[in-house]
């Protein structure tokens, strides 16, 4: 009896893990494609947000997603940005390269249609080295990229980028 309970538990665990991978693979595939849109980016807390227009190419391969693109503001300012992420079960990790060109580490998990990351910047930004980033799928044709950092003076959360994209 004990052996059959152990086998049943092992099988249930395997099927749960296997379906979690399938869910993440399907979710990442749904984000794959070409995206464009606009939004606001704050280069430093306390400064005026900059209107940007962005284009991204997103490619899913199994449990991995690579996003690369560029955002343009004030007609002449253009910055490349990219993210390479990988799902392992329900956890995500990867690298984000923002406008500074320096790689930062991403760790997080998916909640519904959003992957919520903690960002570990490669250097001190806005008084510390952490922020929060969300990649959220909105319907069949929308994607939202949002970064929230902490105001070093007040400790309050501040949206430092909010970009809405569509196919």
GROMACS elastic network, one bead per residue, 0.5 to 0.9 nm:
[ bonds ]
;  ai    aj funct       b0    kb
    1     4     6  0.53210   500
    1     5     6  0.63756   500
    1     6     6  0.88136   500
    2     5     6  0.51129   500
    2     6     6  0.62670   500
    2     7     6  0.86850   500
    3     6     6  0.51127   500
    3     7     6  0.61823   500
    3     8     6  0.85721   500
    4     7     6  0.50310   500
    4     8     6  0.60415   500
    4     9     6  0.85099   500
    5     8     6  0.50648   500
    5     9     6  0.60792   500
    5    10     6  0.85594   500
    6     9     6  0.50699   500
    6    10     6  0.61028   500
    6    11     6  0.85544   500
    7    10     6  0.50727   500
    7    11     6  0.60879   500
    7    12     6  0.85517   500
    8    11     6  0.51221   500
    8    12     6  0.61134   500
    8    13     6  0.85589   500
    9    12     6  0.51255   500
    9    13     6  0.61166   500
    9    14     6  0.85995   500
   10    13     6  0.50835   500
   10    14     6  0.61222   500
   10    15     6  0.86104   500
   11    14     6  0.50685   500
   11    15     6  0.61173   500
   11    16     6  0.85162   500
   12    15     6  0.51650   500
   12    16     6  0.60617   500
   12    17     6  0.85708   500
   13    16     6  0.51476   500
   13    17     6  0.61602   500
   13    18     6  0.85111   500
   14    17     6  0.51794   500
   14    18     6  0.59831   500
   14    19     6  0.85396   500
   15    19     6  0.60128   500
   15    20     6  0.84707   500
   16    19     6  0.52440   500
   16    20     6  0.61578   500
   16    21     6  0.87592   500
   17    20     6  0.50724   500
   17    21     6  0.63722   500
   17    22     6  0.87135   500
   17    89     6  0.64506   500
   17    90     6  0.88572   500
   18    21     6  0.52509   500
   18    22     6  0.63086   500
   18    23     6  0.87102   500
   18    89     6  0.82711   500
   19    23     6  0.60344   500
   19    24     6  0.86150   500
   20    23     6  0.50485   500
   20    24     6  0.62785   500
   20    25     6  0.85832   500
   20    88     6  0.89444   500
   20    89     6  0.57295   500
   20    90     6  0.65088   500
   21    24     6  0.51706   500
   21    25     6  0.60628   500
   21    26     6  0.85766   500
   21    62     6  0.87641   500
   21    63     6  0.71315   500
   21    87     6  0.77632   500
   21    88     6  0.73103   500
   21    89     6  0.55215   500
   21    90     6  0.75537   500
   22    25     6  0.50477   500
   22    26     6  0.61275   500
   22    27     6  0.85047   500
   22    62     6  0.86672   500
   22    63     6  0.84229   500
   23    26     6  0.52250   500
   23    27     6  0.60855   500
   23    28     6  0.86002   500
   23    90     6  0.89767   500
   24    28     6  0.59861   500
   24    29     6  0.83946   500
   24    62     6  0.83710   500
   24    63     6  0.63458   500
   24    87     6  0.67676   500
   24    88     6  0.86436   500
   24    89     6  0.76864   500
   24    90     6  0.73214   500
   24   110     6  0.85291   500
   25    28     6  0.52728   500
   25    29     6  0.61049   500
   25    30     6  0.86732   500
   25    60     6  0.79608   500
   25    61     6  0.78609   500
   25    62     6  0.52218   500
   25    64     6  0.78153   500
   25    87     6  0.82015   500
   26    29     6  0.50713   500
   26    30     6  0.62575   500
   26    31     6  0.89694   500
   26    62     6  0.82606   500
   26    63     6  0.86236   500
   27    30     6  0.51385   500
   27    31     6  0.67881   500
   27   113     6  0.79864   500
   28    31     6  0.52576   500
   28    32     6  0.66306   500
   28    59     6  0.84565   500
   28    60     6  0.57718   500
   28    61     6  0.81387   500
   28    62     6  0.78561   500
   28    63     6  0.70284   500
   28    64     6  0.73376   500
   28    65     6  0.64254   500
   28    87     6  0.89661   500
   29    32     6  0.51030   500
   29    33     6  0.85894   500
   29    59     6  0.76358   500
   29    60     6  0.52165   500
   29    61     6  0.74927   500
   29    62     6  0.77886   500
   29    63     6  0.87530   500
   29    65     6  0.81668   500
   30    33     6  0.82436   500
   30    60     6  0.83798   500
   30   137     6  0.83865   500
   30   140     6  0.79971   500
   31    58     6  0.68627   500
   31    59     6  0.78359   500
   31    60     6  0.75025   500
   31    65     6  0.84822   500
   31   137     6  0.70309   500
   31   140     6  0.89998   500
   31   142     6  0.89988   500
   31   143     6  0.78061   500
   32    35     6  0.89501   500
   32    57     6  0.76581   500
   32    60     6  0.54874   500
   32    65     6  0.77903   500
   32    66     6  0.87272   500
   32    67     6  0.85643   500
   33    56     6  0.81957   500
   33    57     6  0.58502   500
   33    58     6  0.50836   500
   33    59     6  0.62983   500
   33    60     6  0.85709   500
   33   167     6  0.74250   500
   34    55     6  0.74627   500
   34    56     6  0.58174   500
   34    58     6  0.62529   500
   34    59     6  0.87560   500
   34   166     6  0.82889   500
   34   167     6  0.60137   500
   35    54     6  0.81467   500
   35    55     6  0.56101   500
   35    56     6  0.50103   500
   35    57     6  0.63102   500
   35    58     6  0.77314   500
   35   141     6  0.88819   500
   35   142     6  0.83776   500
   35   143     6  0.79342   500
   35   165     6  0.56974   500
   35   166     6  0.53068   500
   36    53     6  0.75518   500
   36    54     6  0.55330   500
   36    56     6  0.62422   500
   36    57     6  0.88758   500
   36   164     6  0.80524   500
   36   166     6  0.56108   500
   36   167     6  0.65804   500
   37    52     6  0.84880   500
   37    53     6  0.57680   500
   37    54     6  0.54330   500
   37    55     6  0.66323   500
   37   163     6  0.70657   500
   37   164     6  0.56272   500
   37   166     6  0.61907   500
   37   167     6  0.87761   500
   38    51     6  0.72818   500
   38    52     6  0.54351   500
   38    54     6  0.57080   500
   38    55     6  0.86298   500
   38    71     6  0.84047   500
   38   162     6  0.85188   500
   38   163     6  0.55717   500
   38   164     6  0.57730   500
   38   165     6  0.66686   500
   39    50     6  0.82764   500
   39    51     6  0.58268   500
   39    52     6  0.54520   500
   39    53     6  0.66707   500
   39    54     6  0.80502   500
   39   161     6  0.74122   500
   39   162     6  0.55054   500
   39   164     6  0.60112   500
   39   165     6  0.85779   500
   40    49     6  0.57950   500
   40    50     6  0.54308   500
   40    52     6  0.59238   500
   40    53     6  0.88037   500
   40   160     6  0.77884   500
   40   161     6  0.55816   500
   40   162     6  0.54788   500
   40   163     6  0.63421   500
   41    48     6  0.87933   500
   41    49     6  0.53166   500
   41    50     6  0.51597   500
   41    51     6  0.65979   500
   41    52     6  0.69818   500
   41   159     6  0.84888   500
   41   160     6  0.56515   500
   41   162     6  0.66134   500
   41   163     6  0.79406   500
   42    45     6  0.66059   500
   42    46     6  0.82349   500
   42    47     6  0.65551   500
   42    48     6  0.64968   500
   42    50     6  0.60765   500
   42   159     6  0.79918   500
   42   161     6  0.61759   500
   43    46     6  0.89485   500
   43    47     6  0.69764   500
   43    48     6  0.82136   500
   43    49     6  0.72668   500
   43    50     6  0.78303   500
   43   160     6  0.72913   500
   43   161     6  0.87155   500
   44    47     6  0.55505   500
   44    48     6  0.83318   500
   44    49     6  0.87068   500
   44   125     6  0.82674   500
   44   126     6  0.68066   500
   44   160     6  0.78475   500
   45    48     6  0.83514   500
   45   126     6  0.66224   500
   45   149     6  0.84706   500
   45   150     6  0.84901   500
   45   151     6  0.64921   500
   45   152     6  0.84266   500
   45   158     6  0.75700   500
   45   160     6  0.73048   500
   46    49     6  0.88713   500
   46   151     6  0.84302   500
   49   160     6  0.79769   500
   49   161     6  0.84709   500
   50    73     6  0.66225   500
   50    74     6  0.77522   500
   51    72     6  0.83697   500
   51    73     6  0.58861   500
   51    74     6  0.74843   500
   52    71     6  0.59754   500
   52    72     6  0.52289   500
   52    74     6  0.76452   500
   52   163     6  0.81441   500
   53    70     6  0.83555   500
   53    71     6  0.54844   500
   53    72     6  0.52709   500
   53    73     6  0.65524   500
   53   163     6  0.84690   500
   54    69     6  0.71515   500
   54    70     6  0.56051   500
   54    72     6  0.62673   500
   54    73     6  0.89147   500
   54   163     6  0.78941   500
   54   164     6  0.88915   500
   54   165     6  0.78390   500
   55    68     6  0.84463   500
   55    69     6  0.54047   500
   55    70     6  0.57206   500
   55    71     6  0.66247   500
   55    72     6  0.89928   500
   55   165     6  0.80195   500
   56    67     6  0.65251   500
   56    68     6  0.55059   500
   56    70     6  0.66782   500
   56    71     6  0.87132   500
   56    81     6  0.87439   500
   56    82     6  0.85670   500
   56   165     6  0.85964   500
   57    66     6  0.81566   500
   57    67     6  0.56772   500
   57    68     6  0.54646   500
   57    69     6  0.61003   500
   58    65     6  0.69358   500
   58    66     6  0.56684   500
   58    68     6  0.65237   500
   58    69     6  0.85423   500
   59    64     6  0.83232   500
   59    65     6  0.56482   500
   59    66     6  0.52806   500
   59    67     6  0.64406   500
   59    68     6  0.88896   500
   60    63     6  0.72959   500
   60    64     6  0.56727   500
   60    66     6  0.64696   500
   60    67     6  0.87296   500
   61    64     6  0.52184   500
   61    65     6  0.63147   500
   61    66     6  0.83990   500
   62    65     6  0.80515   500
   62    86     6  0.89172   500
   62    87     6  0.89731   500
   63    85     6  0.84662   500
   63    86     6  0.56572   500
   63    87     6  0.51812   500
   63    88     6  0.73433   500
   63    89     6  0.89872   500
   64    84     6  0.74024   500
   64    85     6  0.56856   500
   64    87     6  0.63159   500
   65    83     6  0.79260   500
   65    84     6  0.58182   500
   65    85     6  0.52815   500
   65    86     6  0.63148   500
   65    87     6  0.86151   500
   66    82     6  0.74717   500
   66    83     6  0.58270   500
   66    85     6  0.64604   500
   66    86     6  0.87839   500
   67    81     6  0.82427   500
   67    82     6  0.53062   500
   67    83     6  0.51210   500
   67    84     6  0.63547   500
   67    85     6  0.86047   500
   68    80     6  0.75307   500
   68    81     6  0.59576   500
   68    83     6  0.65365   500
   68    84     6  0.85426   500
   69    79     6  0.85001   500
   69    80     6  0.57654   500
   69    81     6  0.54988   500
   69    82     6  0.62094   500
   70    78     6  0.67190   500
   70    79     6  0.54101   500
   70    81     6  0.56420   500
   70    82     6  0.82481   500
   70    99     6  0.89175   500
   71    77     6  0.82571   500
   71    78     6  0.57354   500
   71    79     6  0.54465   500
   71    80     6  0.65419   500
   71    81     6  0.75527   500
   71    99     6  0.88094   500
   72    75     6  0.66124   500
   72    76     6  0.72005   500
   72    77     6  0.55284   500
   72    79     6  0.64423   500
   72    80     6  0.88907   500
   73    76     6  0.65957   500
   73    77     6  0.51828   500
   73    78     6  0.64826   500
   73    79     6  0.87488   500
   74    77     6  0.59298   500
   74    78     6  0.87211   500
   75    78     6  0.80183   500
   78    99     6  0.87549   500
   79    98     6  0.80302   500
   79    99     6  0.53148   500
   79   100     6  0.83529   500
   79   101     6  0.87031   500
   80    97     6  0.81918   500
   80    98     6  0.70720   500
   80    99     6  0.60892   500
   80   100     6  0.89418   500
   80   101     6  0.77878   500
   81    96     6  0.76433   500
   81    97     6  0.55287   500
   81    99     6  0.59767   500
   81   100     6  0.88731   500
   81   101     6  0.77339   500
   82    95     6  0.82502   500
   82    96     6  0.58182   500
   82    97     6  0.52067   500
   82    98     6  0.66861   500
   83    94     6  0.72124   500
   83    95     6  0.56186   500
   83    97     6  0.62397   500
   83    98     6  0.84763   500
   83   106     6  0.89232   500
   84    93     6  0.84574   500
   84    94     6  0.54482   500
   84    95     6  0.53899   500
   84    96     6  0.66085   500
   84    97     6  0.88865   500
   85    92     6  0.66619   500
   85    93     6  0.55374   500
   85    95     6  0.64742   500
   85    96     6  0.83505   500
   85   106     6  0.78358   500
   85   107     6  0.89519   500
   86    91     6  0.83868   500
   86    92     6  0.55769   500
   86    93     6  0.55916   500
   86    94     6  0.61182   500
   87    90     6  0.65207   500
   87    91     6  0.56690   500
   87    93     6  0.67077   500
   87    94     6  0.88738   500
   87   109     6  0.83255   500
   88    91     6  0.53120   500
   88    92     6  0.61812   500
   88    93     6  0.81254   500
   89    92     6  0.80658   500
   90   108     6  0.87878   500
   90   109     6  0.59354   500
   90   110     6  0.66837   500
   91   107     6  0.75776   500
   91   108     6  0.58715   500
   91   110     6  0.72621   500
   92   106     6  0.77335   500
   92   107     6  0.56303   500
   92   108     6  0.50517   500
   92   109     6  0.52778   500
   92   110     6  0.76493   500
   92   115     6  0.79621   500
   92   116     6  0.87942   500
   92   117     6  0.79215   500
   93   105     6  0.75375   500
   93   106     6  0.52163   500
   93   108     6  0.63723   500
   93   109     6  0.83600   500
   93   117     6  0.81869   500
   94   104     6  0.84916   500
   94   105     6  0.59737   500
   94   107     6  0.66729   500
   95   103     6  0.61728   500
   95   104     6  0.55787   500
   95   106     6  0.55759   500
   95   107     6  0.88060   500
   95   119     6  0.89147   500
   96   102     6  0.82805   500
   96   103     6  0.55664   500
   96   104     6  0.51445   500
   96   105     6  0.62840   500
   96   106     6  0.67183   500
   96   119     6  0.82011   500
   96   121     6  0.88991   500
   97   100     6  0.74723   500
   97   101     6  0.56475   500
   97   102     6  0.55893   500
   97   104     6  0.62016   500
   97   105     6  0.88971   500
   98   101     6  0.56427   500
   98   102     6  0.66613   500
   98   103     6  0.72176   500
   98   104     6  0.80327   500
   99   102     6  0.78589   500
  100   103     6  0.85462   500
  102   121     6  0.83736   500
  102   122     6  0.65245   500
  102   123     6  0.86118   500
  103   121     6  0.75257   500
  103   122     6  0.63001   500
  104   119     6  0.66693   500
  104   120     6  0.56294   500
  104   122     6  0.51238   500
  104   123     6  0.85474   500
  105   118     6  0.81645   500
  105   119     6  0.57287   500
  105   120     6  0.50299   500
  105   121     6  0.66336   500
  105   122     6  0.77168   500
  106   117     6  0.58309   500
  106   118     6  0.57953   500
  106   120     6  0.64839   500
  106   121     6  0.88716   500
  106   133     6  0.85342   500
  107   116     6  0.82086   500
  107   117     6  0.52324   500
  107   118     6  0.54507   500
  107   119     6  0.68504   500
  107   120     6  0.84125   500
  108   115     6  0.69820   500
  108   116     6  0.54805   500
  108   118     6  0.60605   500
  108   119     6  0.88367   500
  109   114     6  0.84281   500
  109   115     6  0.55860   500
  109   116     6  0.56606   500
  109   117     6  0.67663   500
  110   113     6  0.71123   500
  110   114     6  0.55354   500
  110   116     6  0.60274   500
  110   117     6  0.86758   500
  111   114     6  0.54036   500
  111   115     6  0.62307   500
  111   116     6  0.72426   500
  112   115     6  0.80325   500
  112   136     6  0.88837   500
  113   135     6  0.84366   500
  113   136     6  0.57028   500
  113   137     6  0.53509   500
  113   138     6  0.73476   500
  113   139     6  0.89314   500
  114   134     6  0.64216   500
  114   135     6  0.55734   500
  114   137     6  0.62281   500
  114   138     6  0.88117   500
  115   133     6  0.82768   500
  115   134     6  0.56179   500
  115   135     6  0.52708   500
  115   136     6  0.63492   500
  115   137     6  0.88238   500
  116   132     6  0.72606   500
  116   133     6  0.60402   500
  116   135     6  0.67792   500
  116   136     6  0.83447   500
  117   131     6  0.84271   500
  117   132     6  0.56310   500
  117   133     6  0.50592   500
  117   134     6  0.60685   500
  117   135     6  0.83609   500
  118   130     6  0.68494   500
  118   131     6  0.59219   500
  118   133     6  0.63491   500
  118   134     6  0.88358   500
  119   129     6  0.79132   500
  119   130     6  0.53750   500
  119   131     6  0.50918   500
  119   132     6  0.56315   500
  119   133     6  0.66499   500
  120   123     6  0.84658   500
  120   129     6  0.55936   500
  120   131     6  0.69300   500
  120   132     6  0.88813   500
  121   124     6  0.67917   500
  121   125     6  0.71773   500
  121   128     6  0.83770   500
  121   130     6  0.59455   500
  121   131     6  0.77956   500
  122   125     6  0.87642   500
  122   129     6  0.71350   500
  123   128     6  0.80427   500
  123   129     6  0.60750   500
  124   127     6  0.59473   500
  124   130     6  0.82454   500
  125   128     6  0.55424   500
  125   129     6  0.58854   500
  125   130     6  0.79155   500
  125   131     6  0.89800   500
  125   149     6  0.89300   500
  126   129     6  0.79245   500
  126   149     6  0.75650   500
  126   150     6  0.72401   500
  126   151     6  0.68389   500
  126   152     6  0.61788   500
  127   150     6  0.83048   500
  127   151     6  0.79466   500
  127   152     6  0.54407   500
  127   153     6  0.88222   500
  128   131     6  0.84466   500
  128   150     6  0.84335   500
  128   152     6  0.78715   500
  130   149     6  0.73440   500
  130   150     6  0.84619   500
  131   147     6  0.70867   500
  131   148     6  0.58930   500
  131   150     6  0.70639   500
  132   146     6  0.82247   500
  132   147     6  0.56079   500
  132   148     6  0.51411   500
  132   149     6  0.63912   500
  133   145     6  0.73318   500
  133   146     6  0.55874   500
  133   148     6  0.63451   500
  133   149     6  0.87643   500
  134   144     6  0.76637   500
  134   145     6  0.58005   500
  134   146     6  0.52258   500
  134   147     6  0.64846   500
  134   148     6  0.86461   500
  135   143     6  0.71093   500
  135   144     6  0.58744   500
  135   146     6  0.67709   500
  136   142     6  0.83843   500
  136   143     6  0.56046   500
  136   144     6  0.50699   500
  136   145     6  0.65501   500
  136   146     6  0.82965   500
  137   140     6  0.76378   500
  137   141     6  0.80624   500
  137   142     6  0.59138   500
  137   144     6  0.64878   500
  138   141     6  0.68212   500
  138   143     6  0.53723   500
  138   144     6  0.71019   500
  138   166     6  0.89650   500
  139   142     6  0.57494   500
  139   143     6  0.81325   500
  140   143     6  0.88164   500
  140   167     6  0.88210   500
  141   165     6  0.83212   500
  141   166     6  0.53480   500
  141   167     6  0.53947   500
  142   164     6  0.72835   500
  142   165     6  0.57041   500
  142   167     6  0.67654   500
  143   163     6  0.83206   500
  143   164     6  0.59629   500
  143   165     6  0.50140   500
  143   166     6  0.61123   500
  143   167     6  0.85435   500
  144   162     6  0.71019   500
  144   163     6  0.56722   500
  144   165     6  0.60436   500
  144   166     6  0.86917   500
  145   161     6  0.74874   500
  145   162     6  0.58368   500
  145   163     6  0.51369   500
  145   164     6  0.65354   500
  145   165     6  0.80435   500
  146   159     6  0.73274   500
  146   160     6  0.76694   500
  146   161     6  0.53194   500
  146   163     6  0.63333   500
  146   164     6  0.85829   500
  147   158     6  0.85300   500
  147   159     6  0.59185   500
  147   160     6  0.55691   500
  147   161     6  0.50560   500
  147   162     6  0.66493   500
  148   157     6  0.62556   500
  148   158     6  0.54613   500
  148   160     6  0.55714   500
  148   161     6  0.71659   500
  148   162     6  0.88644   500
  149   156     6  0.84132   500
  149   157     6  0.56535   500
  149   158     6  0.53739   500
  149   159     6  0.64137   500
  149   160     6  0.64497   500
  150   153     6  0.86741   500
  150   154     6  0.80483   500
  150   155     6  0.54922   500
  150   156     6  0.55371   500
  150   158     6  0.57507   500
  150   159     6  0.85753   500
  151   154     6  0.55475   500
  151   156     6  0.54242   500
  151   157     6  0.62108   500
  151   158     6  0.63046   500
  152   155     6  0.55191   500
  152   156     6  0.80131   500
  153   156     6  0.82720   500
  154   157     6  0.87482   500
  159   162     6  0.70208   500
